[in-house]
Amino acid sequence: MGVDRTKHARLSASGAYRWMECPGSVPLHELAVPDFPEDPTEYSQEGNSAHEVGATCLEDDVEAWDLIGQEFYGMKCTAAMAEAVQVYVDFCREITMSVEDHKDSFVEVETTLSDTGTIIIHPDFGGISDYAARSADDWLHIVDYKHGAGVPVDIVDPVTEKINVQLRYYGVGKLLDNQKVKKVRLSIVQPRITWYGDSVIRSIELEAWDLREWITELKTGMEAIDTDLALKPGSWCQFCPAKIACPVMQGMFKAATNASVAKLKTLTNSQINAEYGSIGTAKMYYKAIEDEMYRRCNIGEKGLGHKLVTNFGHRVFKKEAIPEIKEKFGDKAYKPAALKSPAQIEKLPGGGPYVKARAFKPNIGFTVVEDADPRAGVKAKSAVESFTGLTSTQPKD
């Protein structure tokens, strides 16, 4: 504990996925900050709070549920937060127990990367490692906790097959001060996303020399920030703090709003591929505009042509009405019992093995992905093709 999660190194590990692909995003952000301040969101605040709960558990040897109701980074630890964080805490404790007392072994919780990286790699090298441990048998363990419930974070990108940049960055930071390390295990713990992959804990093991070789690529990427102003749109734009000020994204937005739908049929396959590849980035910019408009309306700025109004949901019963309803309408006021989802059944005693054996993912349609996606391609039938077999086998009167 004791680290400030609201401040980030200029070229931090958490942003490496973005600035190694789009070096111009760093100076753009620095220029855009006065006009587009990066206010903390509810999600970032909740993430900071969950990380602090995890660090407190590991350092003070308490359980996450012991901290329910206590406030961390302006948010109270809820039962749901404690349940998620405990998965991370238990995983780290397993590693800690395996680390024997030795002159070269260590366990570190919530520590900033050492100054060695600023000397060897780049002055702006830095970041906060959630958990790191070195065992006496020259293994280095790096664990990163992800509290997000919307976007799954892969340890290895399924399309590019590259190891997560943020985890590699942390690994390099610890290797610089531990030259004798031979093996590295990188792990991501994301307990709130139970629907993705085989486990909420995703790990990969690699030779230490693999990470040491990557230092050259990392160093080149960091040095490019001061000389390369190129702006390259892509999936990394999602969490870019400067996307609303990005001229490339602005250009894509204007091109989309002024485009002629009638001309789409005349595009070549190469052209439609390029246009389709821009959809995700354009959507990120649309969302950034919505968020910025909301922010300005929320602080009362004038001349926007828009304002905030109260948004009402569906009607709900007052708390005191519930016992009256039961007395007045009886069982007719209640819905019949509904079967829980596989994810909910998994949490019941013996639920895990049963769900694994009896649950499946139904085919709910098709989606378009890049050719590099590892899944097998299929051809969707047209409406005519779908009915051809049925009509040809119908008995004649």
C-alpha positions as CSV (number, residue, x, y, z in Angstrom):
1,M,0.0,0.0,0.0
2,G,1.0,3.6,0.1
3,V,1.1,4.1,-3.7
4,D,-0.9,6.7,-5.5
5,R,-3.0,5.0,-8.1
6,T,-4.4,8.3,-9.5
7,K,-1.0,9.2,-10.9
8,H,0.7,7.3,-13.7
9,A,4.2,7.3,-15.2
10,R,4.4,9.1,-18.5
11,L,5.1,5.8,-20.3
12,S,3.5,3.5,-17.8
13,A,3.0,-0.2,-18.2
14,S,-0.8,0.2,-18.2
15,G,-0.6,2.4,-21.3
16,A,2.1,0.5,-23.1
17,Y,-0.4,-1.4,-25.3
18,R,-1.5,2.0,-26.7
19,W,1.7,4.1,-26.9
20,M,3.8,1.3,-28.5
21,E,1.3,1.2,-31.3
22,C,0.5,4.9,-31.5
23,P,3.5,7.0,-30.3
24,G,1.8,10.3,-31.2
25,S,-1.0,9.6,-28.6
26,V,1.4,10.6,-25.7
27,P,2.3,14.1,-26.9
28,L,-1.3,14.6,-28.1
29,H,-2.6,13.8,-24.6
30,E,-0.1,16.2,-23.0
31,L,-1.3,19.0,-25.3
32,A,-5.0,18.1,-24.9
33,V,-5.1,17.8,-21.1
34,P,-5.9,21.5,-20.4
35,D,-8.9,21.3,-22.8
36,F,-10.0,17.7,-22.1
37,P,-9.2,16.9,-18.5
38,E,-9.1,13.2,-17.6
39,D,-11.6,13.0,-14.8
40,P,-11.8,9.8,-12.8
41,T,-14.7,7.6,-13.7
42,E,-16.9,5.4,-11.5
43,Y,-15.1,2.4,-13.1
44,S,-11.6,3.7,-12.4
45,Q,-12.5,4.7,-8.9
46,E,-13.9,1.2,-8.2
47,G,-10.8,-0.4,-9.7
48,N,-8.6,1.7,-7.5
49,S,-10.7,0.8,-4.5
50,A,-10.6,-3.0,-5.3
51,H,-6.8,-2.9,-5.7
52,E,-6.4,-1.2,-2.3
53,V,-8.6,-3.9,-0.7
54,G,-6.4,-6.6,-2.3
55,A,-3.2,-4.9,-1.1
56,T,-4.6,-4.5,2.4
57,C,-5.5,-8.2,2.6
58,L,-2.1,-9.3,1.5
59,E,-0.1,-6.9,3.7
60,D,-2.2,-7.1,6.8
61,D,-3.1,-10.8,6.5
62,V,-6.9,-10.2,6.6
63,E,-9.7,-11.5,4.4
64,A,-11.6,-9.4,1.9
65,W,-14.9,-9.8,3.6
66,D,-13.3,-8.4,6.8
67,L,-13.1,-5.1,4.9
68,I,-16.7,-4.9,3.8
69,G,-18.1,-1.4,4.6
70,Q,-14.7,0.2,4.8
71,E,-13.9,3.0,2.4
72,F,-11.0,2.9,-0.1
73,Y,-10.3,5.6,-2.6
74,G,-13.7,7.1,-1.9
75,M,-15.7,3.9,-2.4
76,K,-16.9,1.4,0.2
77,C,-15.9,-2.2,-0.2
78,T,-19.1,-4.2,-1.0
79,A,-19.7,-7.9,-0.7
80,A,-19.5,-8.2,-4.5
81,M,-16.1,-6.4,-4.5
82,A,-14.8,-8.6,-1.6
83,E,-15.8,-11.8,-3.4
84,A,-13.9,-10.8,-6.5
85,V,-10.8,-9.5,-4.7
86,Q,-10.6,-12.7,-2.5
87,V,-9.9,-14.7,-5.7
88,Y,-6.9,-12.6,-6.4
89,V,-5.8,-12.7,-2.7
90,D,-6.0,-16.5,-2.5
91,F,-4.0,-16.9,-5.7
92,C,-1.2,-14.6,-4.5
93,R,-1.1,-16.3,-1.1
94,E,-0.6,-19.7,-2.8
95,I,2.5,-18.2,-4.5
96,T,3.7,-16.6,-1.3
97,M,3.5,-20.0,0.5
98,S,5.6,-21.6,-2.2
99,V,8.3,-18.9,-1.8
100,E,10.9,-20.3,0.5
101,D,13.0,-18.1,2.8
102,H,16.2,-17.4,0.9
103,K,18.6,-14.5,0.5
104,D,17.4,-13.9,-3.1
105,S,13.7,-14.6,-2.6
106,F,11.1,-11.8,-2.1
107,V,7.4,-11.0,-2.1
108,E,6.3,-7.5,-3.1
109,V,2.8,-6.1,-3.0
110,E,1.8,-2.8,-4.7
111,T,5.4,-1.6,-5.4
112,T,6.6,0.9,-7.9
113,L,9.1,-0.4,-10.5
114,S,12.7,0.4,-9.5
115,D,14.8,3.2,-10.9
116,T,17.0,0.7,-12.8
117,G,14.6,0.9,-15.7
118,T,14.8,4.7,-15.9
119,I,18.6,4.3,-16.3
120,I,18.9,1.3,-18.6
121,I,15.7,1.7,-20.7
122,H,14.2,5.2,-20.6
123,P,13.8,8.1,-18.1
124,D,10.0,7.6,-18.2
125,F,10.0,3.9,-17.4
126,G,7.8,3.2,-14.4
127,G,4.5,1.8,-13.0
128,I,3.0,0.0,-10.1
129,S,3.2,-3.8,-9.9
130,D,0.3,-5.4,-8.1
131,Y,2.2,-8.5,-6.9
132,A,5.6,-9.9,-7.6
133,A,7.5,-12.7,-6.0
134,R,10.8,-14.5,-6.6
135,S,11.4,-18.0,-5.3
136,A,14.6,-19.6,-4.4
137,D,14.6,-21.7,-7.5
138,D,15.0,-18.6,-9.6
139,W,11.3,-18.3,-10.7
140,L,9.8,-14.8,-11.0
141,H,6.0,-14.5,-10.5
142,I,4.1,-11.4,-11.7
143,V,0.4,-11.1,-11.0
144,D,-1.9,-8.3,-12.2
145,Y,-5.4,-7.9,-10.9
146,K,-8.2,-6.7,-13.2
147,H,-11.4,-5.7,-11.5
148,G,-13.2,-4.8,-14.8
149,A,-16.3,-6.8,-15.7
150,G,-16.8,-5.6,-19.3
151,V,-13.6,-6.2,-21.3
152,P,-11.7,-9.5,-20.9
153,V,-7.9,-9.1,-20.8
154,D,-5.9,-11.8,-22.4
155,I,-2.5,-13.0,-21.3
156,V,-1.9,-13.9,-24.9
157,D,-3.7,-12.1,-27.7
158,P,-5.7,-14.8,-29.6
159,V,-5.2,-13.0,-33.0
160,T,-1.6,-11.7,-32.8
161,E,-0.4,-14.4,-30.4
162,K,1.6,-11.8,-28.5
163,I,2.0,-11.9,-24.8
164,N,0.2,-9.1,-22.9
165,V,2.4,-5.9,-23.1
166,Q,1.6,-4.7,-19.6
167,L,2.6,-7.9,-17.9
168,R,5.8,-8.1,-20.0
169,Y,6.6,-4.5,-18.9
170,Y,6.2,-5.4,-15.2
171,G,8.3,-8.5,-15.8
172,V,11.1,-6.5,-17.3
173,G,11.0,-4.0,-14.4
174,K,11.6,-6.8,-11.9
175,L,14.1,-8.7,-14.1
176,L,16.4,-5.7,-14.2
177,D,17.1,-6.1,-10.5
178,N,17.1,-9.8,-10.5
179,Q,19.6,-11.0,-13.1
180,K,19.7,-14.6,-11.8
181,V,16.0,-15.3,-12.6
182,K,15.7,-18.0,-15.2
183,K,11.9,-18.6,-15.5
184,V,9.0,-16.1,-15.4
185,R,5.3,-16.7,-14.8
186,L,2.9,-13.9,-15.8
187,S,-0.7,-14.1,-14.5
188,I,-3.9,-12.0,-14.9
189,V,-6.6,-12.5,-12.4
190,Q,-10.0,-11.1,-13.6
191,P,-12.6,-12.7,-11.3
192,R,-15.7,-10.7,-12.5
193,I,-15.5,-12.1,-16.0
194,T,-16.6,-15.7,-15.7
195,W,-17.9,-16.1,-19.2
196,Y,-14.6,-15.8,-21.0
197,G,-12.1,-18.6,-21.4
198,D,-11.5,-21.6,-19.2
199,S,-10.6,-19.7,-16.0
200,V,-10.7,-16.3,-14.4
201,I,-7.0,-16.7,-13.9
202,R,-4.9,-16.8,-17.0
203,S,-1.1,-17.5,-16.9
204,I,1.8,-18.1,-19.1
205,E,5.3,-19.3,-18.3
206,L,8.4,-18.3,-20.3
207,E,12.1,-18.2,-20.2
208,A,13.6,-15.1,-18.6
209,W,15.7,-14.5,-21.7
210,D,12.5,-14.1,-23.7
211,L,11.7,-11.0,-21.7
212,R,15.2,-9.7,-21.7
213,E,15.2,-9.9,-25.5
214,W,12.0,-7.8,-25.5
215,I,13.8,-5.0,-23.7
216,T,15.2,-3.8,-27.1
217,E,11.7,-3.6,-28.6
218,L,10.4,-1.8,-25.4
219,K,13.3,0.6,-25.4
220,T,12.8,1.4,-29.2
221,G,9.1,2.0,-28.5
222,M,9.8,4.4,-25.6
223,E,12.4,6.4,-27.5
224,A,10.0,6.8,-30.5
225,I,7.7,8.9,-28.3
226,D,10.0,11.9,-28.5
227,T,10.6,11.6,-32.3
228,D,7.6,9.9,-33.9
229,L,4.3,11.8,-33.9
230,A,2.4,9.2,-35.9
231,L,-1.2,8.6,-34.9
232,K,-2.4,5.1,-35.6
233,P,-6.0,4.1,-34.9
234,G,-6.8,0.7,-33.6
235,S,-8.3,-1.3,-30.7
236,W,-5.8,0.5,-28.3
237,C,-7.8,3.7,-28.8
238,Q,-10.5,2.4,-26.4
239,F,-8.8,3.7,-23.3
240,C,-6.8,6.5,-24.9
241,P,-7.3,9.7,-22.8
242,A,-6.7,11.9,-25.9
243,K,-9.1,10.2,-28.4
244,I,-11.6,13.1,-28.4
245,A,-8.8,15.4,-29.5
246,C,-7.3,13.0,-32.0
247,P,-7.3,14.5,-35.6
248,V,-7.3,11.0,-37.1
249,M,-10.4,9.9,-35.2
250,Q,-12.0,13.3,-35.9
251,G,-11.4,12.7,-39.6
252,M,-12.9,9.2,-39.5
253,F,-15.9,10.6,-37.7
254,K,-16.4,13.3,-40.4
255,A,-15.9,10.8,-43.2
256,A,-18.5,8.5,-41.7
257,T,-21.1,11.2,-41.2
258,N,-20.6,12.5,-44.7
259,A,-20.4,9.1,-46.4
260,S,-22.9,8.0,-49.1
261,V,-24.5,4.7,-48.1
262,A,-25.6,4.3,-51.8
263,K,-21.9,4.0,-52.8
264,L,-21.1,1.0,-50.5
265,K,-22.2,-1.5,-53.1
266,T,-19.5,-0.1,-55.5
267,L,-16.6,-0.5,-53.1
268,T,-14.0,-3.2,-53.9
269,N,-13.3,-6.0,-51.3
270,S,-10.1,-4.2,-50.3
271,Q,-12.0,-0.9,-49.8
272,I,-14.8,-2.5,-47.8
273,N,-12.2,-4.3,-45.7
274,A,-10.5,-1.0,-44.9
275,E,-13.9,0.7,-44.1
276,Y,-15.0,-2.2,-41.9
277,G,-11.8,-2.2,-40.0
278,S,-12.5,1.5,-39.0
279,I,-15.9,0.8,-37.4
280,G,-14.6,-0.1,-34.0
281,T,-12.4,3.0,-33.7
282,A,-15.2,5.3,-35.0
283,K,-17.5,3.9,-32.3
284,M,-14.9,4.7,-29.6
285,Y,-14.9,8.3,-30.9
286,Y,-18.7,8.5,-30.8
287,K,-18.6,7.3,-27.2
288,A,-15.9,9.8,-26.3
289,I,-18.1,12.6,-27.7
290,E,-21.1,11.4,-25.6
291,D,-19.0,11.2,-22.5
292,E,-17.5,14.7,-23.1
293,M,-21.0,16.2,-23.7
294,Y,-22.3,14.6,-20.5
295,R,-19.3,15.9,-18.5
296,R,-19.8,19.5,-19.7
297,C,-23.5,19.4,-19.1
298,N,-22.9,17.9,-15.6
299,I,-20.7,20.8,-14.6
300,G,-23.2,23.3,-15.9
301,E,-21.4,24.7,-18.9
302,K,-23.6,27.0,-21.1
303,G,-24.0,27.3,-24.8
304,L,-23.9,23.6,-25.5
305,G,-27.4,23.3,-27.0
306,H,-28.0,20.4,-24.7
307,K,-28.8,19.8,-21.0
308,L,-29.1,17.0,-18.4
309,V,-32.6,15.9,-17.4
310,T,-33.8,13.2,-15.0
311,N,-34.1,9.8,-16.6
312,F,-36.8,7.7,-14.9
313,G,-36.8,3.9,-14.9
314,H,-39.7,1.5,-14.7
315,R,-42.1,1.8,-11.8
316,V,-41.1,-0.1,-8.6
317,F,-42.9,-0.8,-5.4
318,K,-42.1,1.2,-2.3
319,K,-40.4,-0.9,0.4
320,E,-43.3,-0.7,2.8
321,A,-45.7,-2.0,0.1
322,I,-44.1,-5.4,-0.3
323,P,-45.7,-7.1,2.8
324,E,-49.1,-5.5,1.9
325,I,-48.9,-6.9,-1.7
326,K,-48.2,-10.4,-0.4
327,E,-51.2,-10.2,2.0
328,K,-53.5,-8.6,-0.6
329,F,-52.6,-10.7,-3.7
330,G,-51.0,-13.8,-2.3
331,D,-48.9,-16.0,-4.7
332,K,-50.5,-14.4,-7.7
333,A,-48.2,-11.4,-7.1
334,Y,-45.1,-13.4,-7.6
335,K,-43.5,-14.9,-10.7
336,P,-42.8,-18.7,-10.7
337,A,-39.3,-19.7,-9.8
338,A,-36.7,-19.3,-12.6
339,L,-33.7,-21.6,-13.2
340,K,-30.4,-19.9,-12.5
341,S,-27.8,-19.4,-15.2
342,P,-24.8,-21.8,-15.5
343,A,-22.6,-19.1,-14.1
344,Q,-24.8,-18.9,-11.0
345,I,-25.1,-22.7,-10.7
346,E,-21.3,-23.0,-10.8
347,K,-21.2,-21.2,-7.4
348,L,-23.3,-23.8,-5.7
349,P,-21.7,-26.8,-4.0
350,G,-20.8,-29.3,-6.7
351,G,-22.0,-26.9,-9.3
352,G,-18.7,-26.6,-11.2
353,P,-18.3,-30.1,-12.4
354,Y,-22.0,-30.4,-13.2
355,V,-22.0,-27.3,-15.3
356,K,-18.9,-28.4,-17.1
357,A,-20.6,-31.7,-18.1
358,R,-24.1,-30.5,-18.8
359,A,-23.9,-26.9,-20.0
360,F,-23.0,-25.7,-23.6
361,K,-22.9,-22.5,-25.6
362,P,-25.7,-22.5,-28.2
363,N,-25.2,-21.1,-31.7
364,I,-26.9,-17.7,-31.6
365,G,-25.8,-16.5,-35.1
366,F,-22.7,-15.3,-36.9
367,T,-20.2,-12.5,-36.5
368,V,-17.6,-11.0,-38.8
369,V,-13.9,-11.3,-37.6
370,E,-10.5,-10.8,-39.3
371,D,-9.0,-13.7,-41.3
372,A,-6.3,-14.0,-38.6
373,D,-8.9,-15.0,-36.0
374,P,-8.2,-18.7,-35.0
375,R,-11.8,-19.8,-35.3
376,A,-12.9,-21.7,-38.4
377,G,-14.8,-19.7,-41.0
378,V,-18.3,-20.7,-42.0
379,K,-20.7,-19.7,-44.7
380,A,-24.1,-18.4,-43.6
381,K,-27.0,-19.6,-45.6
382,S,-29.3,-17.1,-47.3
383,A,-33.0,-17.2,-46.6
384,V,-33.6,-18.9,-49.9
385,E,-31.0,-21.6,-49.2
386,S,-32.4,-22.2,-45.8
387,F,-35.8,-23.1,-47.1
388,T,-34.6,-25.0,-50.3
389,G,-34.2,-28.3,-48.4
390,L,-37.5,-28.0,-46.7
391,T,-39.5,-27.2,-49.8
392,S,-37.9,-29.9,-51.9
393,T,-38.7,-32.7,-49.4
394,Q,-42.4,-31.7,-48.8
395,P,-44.8,-34.5,-49.8
396,K,-47.1,-33.8,-52.7
397,D,-50.8,-33.9,-52.3
